[in-house]
Structures are given as C-alpha cells and as structure tokens.
C-alpha cells in the first residue's frame, strides 16, 4: 500500500488557518502523499505560510474561485488518488489510511466517501445525526440531498478528472454538482469512518443560506434532463422539497442559537429568510419570534430594575456592618486557590475560552501546557513549553523571554503563544512582548493576561513580583510592536470581584457568578490582550 495520494489544499485569504490544514496532512499515519497548495489570488500572507514548508508544492493563480482552484490542483498534482481540502478545514490523522484502504477494497469504485464532524469556533464538535451509511443507489440518494456533505471526506481516482471537472461557473455547490455527475456515470463507495473536521466560522460561504439554496437548486435542476424512470423523477421532486426544508431548518437553528448566545436579535430575519422558514415551518417561526421578543423584554426590564436599584442603594455613613470582613488579614494568602479556586482564573479562563479558536497549530505556553490542551481541543499539532530552567518538567525550550540571545527560537515559529499571569515577573516586559512578536508566525496570535488589582504572592514569587497593569498601560506597551487594529484589550472586574479577590475568597464561594461578570473599568482585576501579528 504505497500509492501516492495528492492532497490539494485550496486557499483564498485563509492564511491564518493554512498551517493547521498543512499540519493535518504532514502528521497522517499514511506516509505516501504530496501536498499541493493552490493560492487563488490571496492578498494575505498565504504564500509565506505555504512556502515555509519544503513538503508543499505552491501554485498561484489569479482569483477564479474554488472550483477553478481545485481543477488547477488536480492538474498540478501527480498522485494516483486525489483529496481536496479547504485551508480552513483539516484531515484527521488516519484519514488517508482509511480512504486508501477503502479504495483497495472497492476497486470498481471511482471515489470513496467517509464522514466528517462540524467544529464550532471554540473547537467543539457540533452534535449531528448523520443517519445510516448509504450503501446503494448513490445517485438516487444524491438527488434527495448531499449525503456526503464535505468534499475533504472524499477520495477520487485520478481517472475521474479525465472526464469530469468542477464547474468554475458555479459560485457555490460545485462539489454537489460533481458528486451528481460522478454518481450518474461511475460507481462510488460510502463508509461511516470520520475523515475530516469542517470548521464553522463567520466567513463560511455556507452560512449565506439564501445564496446556498439558490445554487443547490440550480445544481439539482441540471439533472432534470438526464433523469430516467419514475424512481429518479420522484427522488428529484423529493430533493427540491428536502433542500428547502433543510435550509429553512438551518436558518431557524442559527437564529435560535443567536438568541440564546446574545440575548436577542434586533433584526431577526430578512424578508427572504422569513419567507423560506414560514413556508416550511410556520409553527417554529412563530415560536422563534416569541422567544426573541421574550428575551428582549426580559433584558429591558432587567436593565430598568438594575438602574433603579443602583439609584436607591445608598447606605448612609455609619450603617455598614463589616461582619466577617472586620479583620486585617485575608482569608487566603494563596489567591483563594485553597478555598475553591482563584477568582481571577474565572476571567483568565473565560478569556481563553472565548479565544480558543486561536489555540491551534504550533503553540507555545509558559511553564506548562495546561491551557494549550485545555483550550486547543484537538487543534494543536505541536505543543512547546518555555521555562527558565531546562530541567523543569515538561519544558521543551529554556530561556529568558526578555532576552533574545537566551532564547534559541528562530523568527516566525508559532501559531499561538499563551502568556498568562507572567509579564509582571519580567523586569523588561516590553522586550518580552517584542520577542513574542518576533517568534509568532504571520497571522499568529498572542493571548496574554496580566494582573491589575491583586494580592502579591506571599510565597517563592514574592520578590519577583514587579508590576501590575491597566488596560491603558497594555495599550501603550503593545503599540510598540503590534498594529493597533490587530490588538484587542479587555479589562475584567468590579468592586465586588476586586474586594473578594483581595480577601482571598475562593471562586466556589461566589455562588452568583453574575456578580463577577459586571465590568467596571475603575476596578481592573485582570487585563487580557489578544494580539495578531500582521
């Protein structure tokens, strides 16, 4: 089993994801492959990322769209089998092994198709009911819907592209078009093995539902002239209905998620979306509007009540009962770790969770890689740990982050650097930020948190604690190395969380975490920065 598999990765302005796509191929259990990256006229640093790998054949073309880019990749490749991967998706480690095995077991099939997972922006698998594997009548099933779903989960024999191509005139659903033509003409084989991860993010073309439905129905309509017999005609009619219901359901699911995530949506549905969902699911549409209005009213009432409570909550001087806080020593000198966890970790881990999509590829963390794997969730290809001492358990790199000559790291190495609660121990903190910028790849992300209002460590780090920071100071520090539009700074905390943190209360003792969520920039417990190298 040593046939070459050509993996064609198409990329248009997705350089920030490309490393992970390439890495997913390089770490395959099946060793016989070539990688062809087709740059479809990108204006970002796609070329720099692709040419950084000696294993990659880089091909550039004027922007012509996904279909043309895949056709170019097929021409530029040489393997017996072909797999097409978008730059923002990735293959699972045994993907090629599974597909080649299926090809050898089904020599009459011109393509084999496996399954895939949809992955959200936080790196979590989106639960789906994929249904049973289609083991016969593949063309009929494709008339009713695209049971394959993701082109990276398909492996083709090269001969397919002697007679078929992706249609460059299609701006979407070009893969579905090819599947229909393929299954009409050749035998194919489908299995249930998971092959790839399909990343769902704000820039997915498939998020534009009316646009996608229009093109899917256009592609399906092309099959009318080749339909044969009542079974195929019936399947075609079912397909038109199924596609309308499918995309109407996707819209409703997306809007419901938006309501729960953001509270409510001001402009819930466009006219086009409203017509589609109403025609297919009138009861669900009414329920959606009801829930949205309920959330909206609830939020308005909460805001009014909160404003009134603030206005009347004026305790007179001398009326305060200090109770348990009438003392001059904290409940914990270990930041509350010994009482159920430190309160600032609520902010730190919340920040990392919010930006977990950045924790991918090659990641560097300080002291250990706990957060790398906690928030990388299968997206990390290489994990490095930087520590001052080479013999520190788990350390892969030793050196002082503020001294370039003591860090044996070349430029442009990391997709992500996690630097939590470290900068305040570094005297030349500006140099440390400069080094982080240097060793990040173009498009790489630095995720950093620093203390604002805080205890000073009472243990071994006491004499090394040098600084506290504010959002304003971090803005000035980062302006020296990163472009302002590429830096997002957030402060977390309020008078309650700052006071509780100083007293050393444990996170588990704060029963209502809503008290921690309120932000008051005059009480900055933790400051967090997300900075992109461009």
Wavefront OBJ file of the C-alpha trace (Angstrom):
o trace
v 0.000 0.000 0.000
v 2.307 2.740 -1.264
v 0.220 4.605 -3.840
v 0.711 8.382 -3.737
v -2.221 10.484 -2.535
v -2.301 14.083 -3.750
v -3.848 16.392 -1.165
v -4.862 19.634 -2.886
v -5.370 22.490 -0.415
v -7.157 25.499 -1.889
v -6.710 28.828 -0.133
v -8.141 32.285 -0.617
v -7.218 34.712 2.186
v -7.288 31.976 4.834
v -3.585 32.091 5.702
v -4.427 32.107 9.410
v -5.875 28.585 9.047
v -3.467 27.201 6.426
v -0.802 25.980 8.873
v -3.291 23.727 10.575
v -4.551 22.293 7.266
v -0.993 21.549 6.115
v -0.073 20.120 9.520
v -3.053 17.765 9.409
v -1.584 16.225 6.247
v 2.014 16.104 7.447
v 1.003 14.083 10.516
v -1.004 11.436 8.626
v -0.483 7.789 9.554
v -0.376 7.037 5.813
v 3.071 8.256 4.687
v 2.769 8.328 0.874
v 1.367 11.716 -0.070
v 2.123 15.014 -1.737
v 0.694 18.420 -0.797
v -0.279 20.978 -3.425
v -1.403 24.374 -2.140
v -3.318 26.395 -4.728
v -3.329 30.090 -3.814
v -6.426 31.509 -5.506
v -5.110 35.079 -5.713
v -4.922 35.694 -1.945
v -3.971 39.157 -0.702
v -2.876 37.978 2.757
v 0.295 36.019 3.648
v -0.836 32.681 2.178
v 2.346 32.405 0.088
v 4.593 32.949 3.126
v 2.822 30.206 5.059
v 2.794 27.687 2.210
v 6.396 28.197 1.110
v 7.578 27.775 4.694
v 7.112 24.013 4.181
v 9.555 22.158 1.945
v 6.947 19.388 1.560
v 4.478 21.760 -0.142
v 4.200 22.487 -3.839
v 2.917 26.074 -4.031
v 0.819 27.161 -7.035
v -0.537 30.690 -7.512
v -3.338 31.753 -9.838
v -5.477 34.825 -10.360
v -8.600 34.697 -8.233
v -11.077 32.452 -10.060
v -12.990 30.745 -7.271
v -12.892 27.377 -5.507
v -13.906 25.256 -8.480
v -11.136 26.611 -10.725
v -8.600 26.317 -7.889
v -9.444 22.635 -7.396
v -9.177 21.975 -11.124
v -5.750 23.645 -11.083
v -4.712 21.475 -8.156
v -5.787 18.318 -9.992
v -3.630 19.320 -12.990
v -0.619 20.226 -10.846
v -0.718 17.013 -8.805
v 0.618 13.572 -9.717
v -0.824 11.063 -7.225
v -2.980 8.079 -8.129
v -5.630 9.332 -5.691
v -6.813 12.892 -5.003
v -8.239 14.589 -1.914
v -9.386 18.225 -1.887
v -9.061 20.130 1.385
v -10.036 23.743 2.078
v -7.471 25.766 4.022
v -9.843 26.347 6.945
v -10.561 22.625 7.465
v -8.355 19.681 8.405
v -7.956 15.921 7.972
v -7.997 13.513 10.891
v -4.730 11.629 11.436
v -5.873 8.344 9.863
v -7.913 9.942 7.058
v -5.694 8.915 4.145
v -5.153 5.436 5.605
v -8.910 4.894 5.846
v -9.563 6.142 2.338
v -6.778 4.188 0.615
v -7.906 1.024 2.426
v -11.456 1.623 1.188
v -10.183 2.216 -2.356
v -8.241 -1.060 -2.395
v -11.236 -2.953 -1.000
v -13.531 -1.476 -3.687
v -11.514 -1.470 -6.930
v -14.601 -0.848 -9.075
v -15.386 2.443 -7.302
v -14.064 5.698 -8.759
v -14.434 7.512 -5.428
v -14.888 6.671 -1.757
v -16.628 8.941 0.746
v -16.419 8.922 4.532
v -17.942 11.035 7.270
v -16.928 14.302 8.913
v -17.511 16.423 12.007
v -18.641 20.019 12.094
v -16.491 22.044 14.510
v -17.587 25.347 16.078
v -15.398 28.413 16.688
v -14.475 27.079 20.138
v -13.142 23.837 18.672
v -16.089 21.781 19.895
v -17.813 19.143 17.776
v -21.352 20.155 16.849
v -23.614 17.142 17.512
v -25.351 15.900 14.376
v -27.485 12.940 13.378
v -25.722 11.723 10.226
v -28.090 8.828 9.627
v -27.150 5.417 8.215
v -24.391 4.977 5.623
v -25.679 4.975 2.057
v -24.560 1.621 0.675
v -26.516 1.504 -2.601
v -28.367 3.698 -5.140
v -25.972 6.570 -4.508
v -27.278 8.692 -7.380
v -30.861 8.426 -6.130
v -29.768 9.453 -2.646
v -27.800 12.406 -4.020
v -30.904 13.605 -5.859
v -32.601 13.765 -2.465
v -29.688 15.540 -0.789
v -25.929 15.723 -0.405
v -25.305 12.803 1.945
v -21.532 13.302 1.516
v -21.628 16.829 2.896
v -17.905 17.661 2.853
v -15.562 17.316 -0.107
v -12.480 16.634 2.081
v -14.170 13.375 3.111
v -13.960 12.121 -0.494
v -11.015 10.437 -2.219
v -11.055 10.215 -6.036
v -9.174 8.095 -8.505
v -7.242 10.355 -10.879
v -9.149 8.968 -13.876
v -12.262 10.808 -12.678
v -10.705 14.087 -13.747
v -10.006 12.786 -17.247
v -13.728 13.149 -17.921
v -15.098 15.393 -15.147
v -14.163 18.728 -13.570
v -15.503 21.170 -11.017
v -17.656 23.756 -12.790
v -15.968 27.197 -12.456
v -19.229 28.963 -13.348
v -20.711 27.863 -10.014
v -20.022 30.147 -7.056
v -21.276 27.527 -4.608
v -22.364 23.846 -4.503
v -19.705 22.928 -7.072
v -18.895 19.825 -5.006
v -22.546 18.689 -5.054
v -22.583 19.212 -8.822
v -19.534 16.963 -9.209
v -20.972 14.262 -6.921
v -24.163 14.084 -9.007
v -22.233 13.817 -12.271
v -19.849 11.272 -10.750
v -22.565 9.015 -9.297
v -24.552 9.213 -12.535
v -21.575 7.924 -14.523
v -19.452 5.782 -12.160
v -19.843 3.508 -9.114
v -18.835 5.039 -5.777
v -18.489 3.671 -2.264
v -19.500 5.278 1.051
v -18.486 4.335 4.582
v -19.021 5.768 8.059
v -15.414 6.433 9.089
v -14.730 10.025 10.166
v -12.267 11.653 7.785
v -12.168 15.400 8.405
v -13.196 18.358 10.547
v -15.294 21.069 8.908
v -14.778 24.385 10.657
v -17.862 26.573 11.099
v -16.957 30.258 11.325
v -18.359 33.614 10.273
v -16.690 33.545 6.855
v -18.058 30.200 5.662
v -19.831 30.566 2.348
v -22.346 28.006 3.582
v -23.525 30.474 6.242
v -25.226 32.533 3.489
v -28.353 30.398 3.385
v -30.399 32.038 0.572
v -27.250 32.096 -1.589
v -26.538 28.419 -0.913
v -30.133 27.319 -1.502
v -30.220 29.160 -4.821
v -27.096 27.367 -6.053
v -28.064 23.952 -4.693
v -31.401 24.077 -6.502
v -29.622 25.278 -9.656
v -27.250 22.291 -9.500
v -30.101 19.870 -8.809
v -32.116 21.361 -11.667
v -29.366 20.423 -14.107
v -30.187 16.764 -13.500
v -33.725 17.057 -14.866
v -32.629 16.452 -18.442
v -30.838 13.185 -17.571
v -33.442 11.669 -15.238
v -34.523 8.166 -16.189
v -37.566 6.381 -14.867
v -40.092 7.198 -12.167
v -37.742 6.459 -9.255
v -35.293 9.149 -10.323
v -38.049 11.675 -11.066
v -39.612 11.014 -7.668
v -36.223 11.366 -5.940
v -35.655 14.664 -7.759
v -39.005 16.082 -6.577
v -38.268 14.943 -3.028
v -34.868 16.598 -3.270
v -36.322 20.013 -4.072
v -38.588 19.781 -1.007
v -35.859 18.354 1.248
v -33.362 21.095 0.338
v -35.908 23.844 1.087
v -36.741 22.291 4.442
v -33.091 21.678 5.251
v -32.000 25.280 4.741
v -35.126 26.613 6.454
v -34.182 24.457 9.451
v -30.590 25.707 9.374
v -31.816 29.316 9.485
v -34.081 28.601 12.452
v -31.304 26.770 14.326
v -28.848 29.607 13.687
v -31.283 32.268 14.842
v -32.242 30.300 17.937
v -28.556 29.934 18.812
v -28.083 33.669 18.270
v -30.939 34.458 20.656
v -29.533 32.228 23.412
v -25.962 33.461 22.865
v -26.596 37.199 22.570
v -29.846 37.642 24.458
v -31.958 38.659 21.477
v -31.635 39.760 17.853
v -32.786 43.222 16.783
v -33.303 42.216 13.143
v -34.194 38.576 13.456
v -34.902 37.535 9.844
v -34.529 39.120 6.426
v -37.570 39.098 4.140
v -36.051 36.270 2.110
v -35.293 34.205 5.221
v -38.729 34.870 6.689
v -40.481 33.630 3.555
v -38.385 30.448 3.443
v -38.860 29.461 7.099
v -42.549 30.416 7.175
v -43.336 28.309 4.095
v -41.624 25.276 5.614
v -42.007 25.612 9.392
v -44.717 28.150 10.314
v -45.059 26.972 13.941
v -41.303 27.057 14.583
v -41.145 30.514 13.017
v -43.811 31.847 15.383
v -42.016 30.220 18.323
v -38.739 31.846 17.254
v -40.288 35.332 17.230
v -41.958 34.676 20.575
v -38.666 33.652 22.215
v -36.825 36.608 20.714
v -39.387 39.109 21.999
v -39.466 37.419 25.415
v -35.675 37.714 25.724
v -35.783 41.322 24.537
v -38.420 42.353 27.105
v -36.603 40.466 29.877
v -33.363 42.271 29.110
v -35.064 45.683 29.061
v -36.798 45.019 32.406
v -33.525 43.812 33.950
v -31.789 46.981 32.786
v -34.507 49.196 34.263
v -34.560 47.326 37.583
v -30.777 47.418 37.788
v -30.777 51.162 37.164
v -33.422 51.729 39.865
v -31.601 49.536 42.367
v -28.404 51.455 41.770
v -30.195 54.746 42.278
v -31.737 53.712 45.641
v -28.872 51.626 47.027
v -27.271 54.357 49.109
v -26.258 53.157 52.540
v -25.790 56.038 54.913
v -22.404 56.608 56.561
v -22.094 54.570 59.736
v -24.700 51.963 58.667
v -22.230 49.458 57.170
v -21.871 46.177 59.106
v -18.417 44.747 58.333
v -19.344 41.345 59.728
v -16.856 38.658 58.637
v -14.658 41.268 56.951
v -13.763 43.131 60.139
v -10.172 41.865 60.035
v -6.783 42.929 58.688
v -5.670 39.592 57.284
v -7.086 37.896 54.173
v -8.917 34.573 54.259
v -6.285 33.188 51.937
v -2.767 34.300 51.030
v -2.834 31.868 48.127
v -5.220 33.941 45.973
v -8.125 31.708 47.026
v -6.715 28.568 45.380
v -7.037 26.814 48.735
v -10.691 27.876 49.054
v -12.066 26.601 45.765
v -10.013 28.398 43.113
v -8.758 31.912 42.435
v -11.342 34.452 41.305
v -9.040 35.898 38.638
v -8.948 32.452 36.976
v -12.629 32.947 36.179
v -11.598 35.867 33.970
v -8.427 34.258 32.604
v -10.100 31.028 31.573
v -13.156 32.861 30.277
v -10.882 34.923 28.033
v -9.074 31.825 26.761
v -12.358 30.009 26.172
v -13.630 32.956 24.153
v -10.480 32.860 22.002
v -9.951 29.099 21.975
v -10.196 29.099 18.189
v -6.744 30.724 18.181
v -5.147 27.862 20.130
v -4.065 25.678 17.221
v -1.121 24.512 15.155
v 2.176 25.036 16.940
v 1.511 26.574 20.375
v 3.930 27.959 22.974
v 2.937 28.273 26.634
v 4.967 29.368 29.651
v 5.858 26.899 32.452
v 3.426 24.146 31.369
v 0.947 23.352 28.597
v -2.187 23.024 30.732
v -4.108 25.728 28.882
v -2.753 24.638 25.488
v -4.549 21.319 25.722
v -7.480 22.608 27.756
v -8.438 25.062 25.017
v -6.672 23.534 21.977
v -9.173 20.656 21.904
v -7.611 18.595 19.140
v -6.403 21.566 17.086
v -2.838 21.605 18.466
v -0.213 19.999 16.226
v 2.897 20.805 18.317
v 2.959 21.965 21.963
v 6.068 23.732 23.300
v 6.720 24.846 26.876
v 9.126 27.675 27.697
v 10.787 27.780 31.114
v 13.833 29.493 32.571
v 15.300 26.137 33.567
v 15.927 23.354 31.061
v 15.342 20.605 33.633
v 11.835 21.859 34.508
v 9.327 19.012 33.955
v 7.706 19.314 30.538
v 9.912 22.159 29.297
v 10.880 21.905 25.626
v 12.599 25.306 25.384
v 14.719 27.003 28.063
v 15.460 30.709 28.237
v 14.509 34.197 29.355
v 11.664 35.635 27.275
v 13.050 39.145 27.653
v 16.492 38.216 26.290
v 16.634 37.286 22.594
v 20.129 35.820 22.836
v 18.946 33.397 25.525
v 16.001 32.001 23.557
v 17.003 29.555 20.820
v 13.873 30.244 18.777
v 14.046 31.439 15.143
v 11.608 34.022 13.799
v 8.047 33.117 12.729
v 7.602 29.800 14.563
v 4.321 29.801 16.476
v 0.655 29.969 15.517
v -0.255 30.888 19.090
v 1.504 31.971 22.283
v -0.303 31.686 25.630
v 1.224 34.055 28.195
v -0.977 34.110 31.293
v -0.008 35.900 34.513
v 3.690 36.043 33.614
v 4.526 39.552 32.414
v 4.538 41.038 35.920
v 7.565 38.862 36.796
v 9.634 40.239 33.900
v 11.556 43.476 34.503
v 11.940 44.311 30.803
v 8.359 43.423 29.897
v 8.478 45.460 26.690
v 11.324 43.277 25.426
v 9.266 40.182 26.240
v 6.384 41.455 24.084
v 8.862 42.235 21.314
v 10.162 38.650 21.455
v 6.652 37.244 21.333
v 6.003 39.283 18.194
v 9.247 38.036 16.632
v 8.611 34.329 17.163
v 4.941 34.416 16.132
v 4.182 33.410 12.564
v 2.453 35.986 10.362
v -1.184 35.715 11.370
v -0.196 34.128 14.690
v -1.971 35.193 17.882
v -0.621 36.188 21.295
v -3.098 35.582 24.133
v -1.900 37.318 27.272
v -3.353 38.119 30.692
v -1.808 40.322 33.386
v -2.790 41.241 36.956
v -4.377 44.568 37.803
v -5.837 44.712 41.326
v -4.273 41.770 43.128
v -2.503 40.357 46.134
v 1.239 39.961 45.787
v 2.394 36.374 46.041
v 3.379 35.525 49.612
v 5.493 32.527 48.647
v 8.529 31.951 46.465
v 7.489 34.502 43.836
v 7.140 37.367 46.322
v 10.462 39.032 45.496
v 9.969 38.507 41.744
v 6.590 40.276 41.565
v 7.432 43.577 39.885
v 4.377 45.119 38.215
v 0.642 45.498 37.965
v -1.021 46.708 34.767
v -4.071 48.537 33.436
v -5.811 48.343 30.077
v -4.303 51.713 29.194
v -0.751 50.638 30.027
v -1.159 47.464 27.940
v -2.370 49.536 25.003
v 0.777 51.679 25.155
v 3.048 48.634 25.549
v 1.558 46.769 22.603
v 1.541 49.817 20.334
v 5.335 49.482 20.060
v 5.193 46.081 18.331
v 1.673 45.393 17.044
v -0.614 47.434 14.802
v -3.488 48.936 16.786
v -6.275 47.318 14.673
v -4.734 43.908 15.417
v -4.882 44.308 19.209
v -7.965 43.765 21.382
v -7.709 44.688 25.057
v -10.309 43.873 27.704
v -10.362 44.521 31.439
v -12.364 42.345 33.831
v -13.566 43.082 37.315
v -15.726 45.298 39.516
v -15.700 46.433 43.125
v -17.183 43.123 44.320
v -14.741 40.829 42.472
v -11.765 43.055 43.315
v -12.671 43.044 47.009
v -13.394 39.311 47.076
v -10.097 38.587 45.296
v -8.120 40.722 47.750
v -9.751 38.967 50.704
v -8.680 35.650 49.158
v -12.191 34.254 48.742
v -12.421 31.108 46.625
v -14.309 31.058 43.362
v -16.598 28.341 44.709
v -17.667 30.714 47.489
v -19.152 33.136 44.940
v -22.480 31.424 44.327
v -23.714 34.054 41.862
v -21.085 34.397 39.118
v -23.177 37.209 37.673
v -21.528 39.358 40.331
v -18.210 38.667 38.606
v -19.471 39.332 35.088
v -20.215 43.020 35.562
v -17.323 45.137 34.264
v -16.192 48.369 35.881
v -13.037 49.815 34.322
v -12.190 51.517 37.635
v -11.684 48.088 39.217
v -9.494 46.117 36.824
v -8.717 42.738 38.401
v -7.421 41.164 35.189
v -6.413 42.689 31.868
v -6.413 40.455 28.781
v -4.947 41.102 25.342
v -5.423 39.317 22.029
v -2.803 40.490 19.527
v -2.376 39.280 15.937
v 0.930 39.541 14.092
v 0.373 41.071 10.661
l 1 2 3 4 5 6 7 8 9 10 11 12 13 14 15 16 17 18 19 20 21 22 23 24 25 26 27 28 29 30 31 32 33 34 35 36 37 38 39 40 41 42 43 44 45 46 47 48 49 50 51 52 53 54 55 56 57 58 59 60 61 62 63 64 65 66 67 68 69 70 71 72 73 74 75 76 77 78 79 80 81 82 83 84 85 86 87 88 89 90 91 92 93 94 95 96 97 98 99 100 101 102 103 104 105 106 107 108 109 110 111 112 113 114 115 116 117 118 119 120 121 122 123 124 125 126 127 128 129 130 131 132 133 134 135 136 137 138 139 140 141 142 143 144 145 146 147 148 149 150 151 152 153 154 155 156 157 158 159 160 161 162 163 164 165 166 167 168 169 170 171 172 173 174 175 176 177 178 179 180 181 182 183 184 185 186 187 188 189 190 191 192 193 194 195 196 197 198 199 200 201 202 203 204 205 206 207 208 209 210 211 212 213 214 215 216 217 218 219 220 221 222 223 224 225 226 227 228 229 230 231 232 233 234 235 236 237 238 239 240 241 242 243 244 245 246 247 248 249 250 251 252 253 254 255 256 257 258 259 260 261 262 263 264 265 266 267 268 269 270 271 272 273 274 275 276 277 278 279 280 281 282 283 284 285 286 287 288 289 290 291 292 293 294 295 296 297 298 299 300 301 302 303 304 305 306 307 308 309 310 311 312 313 314 315 316 317 318 319 320 321 322 323 324 325 326 327 328 329 330 331 332 333 334 335 336 337 338 339 340 341 342 343 344 345 346 347 348 349 350 351 352 353 354 355 356 357 358 359 360 361 362 363 364 365 366 367 368 369 370 371 372 373 374 375 376 377 378 379 380 381 382 383 384 385 386 387 388 389 390 391 392 393 394 395 396 397 398 399 400 401 402 403 404 405 406 407 408 409 410 411 412 413 414 415 416 417 418 419 420 421 422 423 424 425 426 427 428 429 430 431 432 433 434 435 436 437 438 439 440 441 442 443 444 445 446 447 448 449 450 451 452 453 454 455 456 457 458 459 460 461 462 463 464 465 466 467 468 469 470 471 472 473 474 475 476 477 478 479 480 481 482 483 484 485 486 487 488 489 490 491 492 493 494 495 496 497 498 499 500 501 502 503 504 505 506 507 508 509 510 511 512 513 514 515 516 517 518 519 520 521 522 523 524 525 526 527 528 529 530 531 532 533 534
